[in-house]
């Protein structure tokens, strides 16, 4: 029955080169318990479908207002019910739906279209989000299906979830991409909305149970790039078994543009990405503790 198990997805990205080894297909599950200030996929946060408006396409014809029972309110207003009437009627394609209910079989049919690329490159399928652990039943069913097709599997997670359930996924996952933001609990709560303790405890438990973890650290200028903060993370990671590499991910502005389409404000609108020189300097914090570091994916 796992093939009939359903869940919510907001994107299936083919030919992905940044979510694990080789050429991959990344399945983005919708819904996340975190509210990271710098989230580059803000459309992933809500569990429900959402309508986004692409202003550059809008020809201001008024069709959306005519067909919408609420007068086509702005995205993010809280009035839109995501019924989809405006999307079907818009002649310019200026409104899009983000998020769809789908089954394991439907997802795997998309993934398997790229199987030849996986075989040639050593790639596979990555389940990301949002937070895939927030749809544990769906995630497990997807992983079981991928195992059934002998695909390399990766899970990209912030590590927030029930520990026993996470450890139960270990036999189905070849690689965990584990996102770490900050070690300081107060600042982690301020910037993400989540406590650090269960995340770090889950990481420690996972590192004892799994042989292949990649740690991913977002470098957000003025927020996560303090050398003392990174040194604290480096000390934690250096003491773990199973960690194969650390990836420092420089901030980019993609999330700002996406948030605007959703009608949400962004406090990072004027924030510039860190320079390559700054990224190299921060990598030293991890390398001097014997960790293999990559910049970017």
N, C-alpha and C positions, 0 to 999 in steps of 0.2 A: 504493500500500500504506500510505500514511501514516495513512489513516483507521482501519486495523487496528492501528496502533502503540498499545501500552498503557503505562500508567504508574500511579502511585499518587497518589490525591487524597484529601484529608480533608474538604473542604467546597467547595461552589459557592454563593457568596453573591450573591443577586440584589438589585437596587436598591441597589448600593453607591455611596456618595457621597464616599468618602474615598480612593480609589485611582486618581486621575486625573480628567480633565475629564468633566463630564456624568454621566449615570446609567450605571453600569457593572455588569457581572457579573464578580465576582472569583473566579477558580479557584485554590484553595489546594492546591499540590502538597506531598506529604508527604516529609519528610526534609530534614535541614539539617546541614552540617558544623560550624556554630557552636553554642555553648552559652551564649547571652547570659544573664547573671544575671537580667535583667528581662524575659525573653522573654514576650510577651503571648499567644503561641500555643505553649505547651510541648508540646501534642499533635502539633505539626508536626515535632518534632526527630527522632524515630525514623522510620526508613524502613518499618518493618513496622507492621501493624495493631495496635491496642491497645484493651483494654477499660477503660472508665472507669465509675466508680460514682457515681451521683447520690444522696447520702445522704438528701436531703430527700424522695425518693420511696420509699425503702426501708421496707417494712412488716415486715421481719425474720421472714419466713415460712419461711426455710430452704430454699426451692426451689432456689436457685442451688447450695447445698452438696450437695444430693441429686443433681443432674444433672451436676455438674462432676467429672471424674475426679481432680481435685486438691483437691476440697473448697472450691472458690470462694475461692482466696487473694486477699488484698488486692491491688488494682492497685499496681504498682510493686514487688511482692515478688520479681519475677524468676521466679516459678513458673508464672504464667499463660501459656498457649500461644495465647490469643486464638482458641480454637476456635469460640466463639460460642454454645455450648450454654446458658450461663447467660442470655444475652440473649434467646434464643428462649423460654426457660422462665419468665422473670421476669414475674409477673402485674402488677407495678406499673411496669414499664419503668424500673427503677432502674439497669440496666446498659446501656451503649451501646458500639457498636464505632466506633472512630475510624480511618479509613483504609480505602480500597477500591481494588482494581485495576479499572481502567476503560480504555476505548479512546478514541482521539481522536474518533471518530464519536459516541460516547455523550456525551462532554463537550460537543461542539459542538451536539448536539441540545438540551441544557439551555441553553446560552448563547443560541442563536438564538430561544428563546422570548421574549427581551427585546429583540429587534431593533428593534421599533417605538419603544422608549424610547431606544435609542441614536440613532436617526435624529432624534428630536425634541429631544434634549438635547445632541447632539454627544459622546455617550459611546461606549462600546465594551467590550472585554473586557480584563481585567487578569490576568496570571498571577503569582501570589504564592506564599507558602509559610509555613513552611519556606523553602527556598532553591530556586527553580525551576532554577537552573543545575546543581543536583545531579542533575537528570533531563534532561540536555541533549537526548538523542534525542527524548524525549517532548515537551519544550518546543518544539523546532524543528518537530515535526510539528503541534503545536497552533497555532503561529504561522502555518505554511503554510496550514492549514485556515482560520484566521481571515482571512488574506489572500484566500483563495479566495472568501470571502463578503463581501469588501470592508468588513471591520470595522476600526475603530481599535483598535490593539493597544498595550498597555503591559506592561512587565515590571518587577516590584518585586524588587530584588536587593541583597544585601550586597556583591556584586562579587567574591566569592571563587570562582575557577574558572579554567580554561585560557583565556588571553587570545585566542588565535586563534579558539577556538570562540565566545567572547563576541562578538568583532568580526564573526564570520560571521553573527550574528543581526541585525546592524544593518539590512539591507534589509527585514527582516520586522517591525521594531519602530518604532512611531511615537513612543513615549515610554518612557524609562527612568526609573524611580523608584529612585534609588541611595541606599542607607542608609549613613550615616557615623556612627560612634560616637565614636571618639577618634583623635587623631593619634599619641599616645604608644604605642609598641609594647608596652612592658612591661605597662602598664595595660590595653591592648586585649586582650592575651593573657590577663591575669588575669580580665577580666570577660566575654570572649567565647570564649576558647579558640583564637583565630585570630591570626596575625601581621597587621600593618598593611601591610607592604611590597607584597605582591601585590595587595591591595585598592586601594591608592592608585595603583599603577602601572596597574592595569586602568582605574581611573577616568580617569586622564590620557589613556590610549590611546582610551578610549571618547569622551571629550570632543572629541578631535580628529577622530573618525570620524562622530559623530552630532550633529545640530543641536538636539536637544531632550532635556535632562536636568533632572529635578527632584531636588534633594538633600534627603534627609530625615534629620534629626538627632534622636534620642531624648533628651529631657531627663530624666535620672534623678537626683534630688537626692542629692548626696554622691558621685556616681559620674561623671556626664558633664557636670555643670552648672557646673564651674569656669570662670571667665571666661578664664583663661589657656588652658584646653583648647579652649574655643570659639573664641578668637581664633586659635589654631593652625589649626583647621579652616577658619575664615573666610578666612585667608590662602591656604590651598590652593585653596579653591573660587573665590575672587576671581580667581585666575590661570588659570582654565579657560575655554575657549570652549564654547559649547553649553549652558551652565547657564542655565535660564530662571527658576528660583525655588529658594528654600530654605524648607523647612517644618520648623519646630521642633515636635516632638511631645511633649507633656507626659506624663509617666509616669501610668499608671492601674493599678488593682489587678486587672484582669481575669485576668492571668496567675497571680496567687496562688491564686484560686479554682479555675482550671483545673488547676494543679499538684496541689492537694489531691485533686481527683477522680482524678488519675493516681497518687496515693499517693506524691507526691514532696514533699520539704520545700522551703520557700522562705525565704530569709534576708531577704526584703524585706517580710515580712508586716505589719510596723508602719510601713512607709514611707508618707508622705503625698505626694500629688501636689503639684507646684509651684503657687504661687498665680498668678493672672493677672498681678499686678504683677511677679512675678519673671520670668515669661515675656516680658513687654514689655521688661524691662531687658536680658534676654539677646538679644532680637531686635536691639537697638541694635548689638551687637557685629558683626553681619552687615550691617546697613543702613549703618553708617558706612563700609563698604568697597564701597558701591554695589550691594549685592545686594538683590533683591526677596525679602522675607520674609513668610511667612504663619505663623500660629500654629494648630496643629492639622494637619489634612490638607494 
